[in-house]
Amino acid sequence: MTLIKFIEIMAILVGAFSGFIEARRKRMDLVGVFTVAFITAFGGGTLRDILLDRRPLFWVIHQEYAILIFVLALVASPLIRTLRQIVSERLIVIADAVGLGLFSVAGVSAALAADMPIFIASMMGVITGIFGGVLRDIVCNEVPMVFRDGKPYAICAFLGNWLFLLMGKYGVDPDFALWSSALFISGLRLITWKFDLRMGR
């Protein structure tokens, strides 16, 4: 298994987890839990593939990704229902931040593999990182987190994507560049949330 595929799988799992949590908070049934987890896990990558004109979509090629989400929905739904008392906004933010980092670097890598210019690649990373969460919040009848909390979100992904691109330009080991950029994005998002750092309004 290549590193980028491993990161993609990890991103899907984290994205699905945040979808599970939000769906249970909204007291959805099993179909709702699966649907929210599915669109959270695959929404950003799907839009990326459409914009890059990649067919079939990445989760169609790897049907095991969709099967994994289906199986996890069966297991996670009763488990999260049992743990509902400790499920909080904080847990969603943490899962969201980790997913943002992983999805973003996966999106940049996919765009570079498609020979996109570096600025477009950085934006594809942002789209891949944020769009699943946007869809999750819309389906759950919430203003998307990226638009409502005032803290840098897409900007964290954008900066981390450029860190990855710069490391690639200067010959840094690709594996190190992937992990360190994902960690930078997730860490920066959590710092802005922890210390309530907000953008000017």
N, C-alpha and C positions, 0 to 999 in steps of 0.2 A: 504494500500500500504506500502510495506517495504521501509526502507530508501535506501537500495541499488538499488531497482527498481526506486525510485524517482531520485536518482543520475544518473542512466543510462538514464532515459528520459531526464533529464536536459543536459546531455552530448550529446545526440543525437540532441537535439534542437540547442545547441551551435555549434556543428559540422556542422549541416545543414546550419546554418546561415553563417558560414565562406565559405561554398560551394556556397551559393547563391551569396555572395558578389564577390567571385572570378569569377564565371561564368558570372555575369553581366559585370564585368570589361573586360572580353574577348568578350563581346557582343554576347553571346550565346542566342539561342532561348529557348522556354519553355522546350523542350525536353532536351536540354543541361543543363539548370538550374537544372532540376529535377535529371538528371543523376549525375552531379557533387555533388549536395547536398546529394544524396543517398549514393554514394561511400565514401564521407567524413564522413557521420554520421555512416555508418555501416562497413566501411573497416577494421578498427582496431579490432572491436569485432568479425567480421567474421573470420579473420586470427587467432585470439585467440581461437575461438571455434573449428576451424579446427585442430590447434595444440594440443588442449586439447581433441580432438576426441569427442566433444559434438554435438550430433544430436538430433533433428533438430537444425539449427542455431538459435541464439537468436531472430533475427528479423522475422524468419519463425514462431516460436512459438507465438510471439507477432505481429501478422499482423497489429495491430493498429499502430505500429511504422511506418511501410511503408506507411500506409494510411495517417498518420499525415504529413509525408514529402511530399507526393503527394499534399495534400490540401495546405500546406504552400507554395509549389512551385507556385501554382496558384495565391496565394495572394502576395507572396514576389516578384515575378518577376516584375510586374508593379510598385510596391512600390520602389524597389531598382533602377529601371530604372529612376524613378522620382528623387530619391535622389543621382543619380550617381555622382554629383559634390562633395558631401561630403564623398563619399566612398574612403577611402585611405588605404595605406599599414598599417597604425596605427590601423585601425579598424579590419583588418584581424589578425594582431598580437595579439590584445586583445582577440578576439574571439578564436583564436588558443590557447592562454595561458589558458583560462578558460576551453576550451574543453580538453586540455592536462591534467589538474588537475583532472577533473571529470572522464574522460575515464580511466586514469591510476589507480585510486583507485578502480574503478569498475572492471578493469582487475585483479588486485591483489586479490580482494574478490572472483572473479569467480575461479581463480586458487587455492586459499586456499580451497574453497568449493569442488574442484575436488581432494583434498588431494595431491596437488603438494608440493614438497620441497620448502622451503622459498626462495632460490635463484631463482629457476624457477618461482615462483610466482611473484617475483619482476620484472623479465624479461618479463613475460606475461603482467604485468602492463605497462611496457614501450612500448611493441608492440601494445597494445590496444590504448595507448595514441597517438602514432605517426603515425601509418600506414594509417589511414584515410586521414590525411593531406598530406602524401607522395603520395597517389593515386590521390588526388585532384590536386596537383601541376603537376603531370605527365600528367594527362588528359588535363590540361590547358596549356601544353607545357612549363612548368617552371621547373627549377632545384628545387627539393623539399627544402622547407625552412629549414628543419632539417639538410640539407647537405651544404647549401650555405651561411648562414649569419655569420657563425663562432662563434655564441654565444651559450652557453650551452642550449640544448633543451631536448634531450633524457636524459642527465645527471640530469636535474631538476626533470624529472619523476622518474629516478632511485633513487635519494636521498629521494624524497617524499614517494616513495613506501617503502623504508627501515624505514622511520619515522613511517609509518603506521604499519609495521610489528613489530617494537620495542615496540610501544605503545600497540599492541595486546599482546605481550609477557609479558609485565609488568602490564597487567590487566586494562589498561585504557578503559573507556567506549567506546564501538565500534562505536556509533554514533559520539561521539566527535572525535575519531580517524579518521573516514572517512572524516568528514568536515575539520578538521584541516590539514590533509595531502593534501587534494585537494587544500585548500587555500595556503598551503606552496608551492606546485608545481607551481600553477598559479602565485603567488606572486614572486617567485624566477625567473621564466621565464621573467616576466615583468621587474623586476629589472635589469636582465642581458641585456635586450633589451634597456631599458631607459638609462642606464649608459654605454652602448656599451662595455660590458665586454665580451671579446673574449677568446676563447681557443687558446693555442699555435699552430702555424702552422709550 
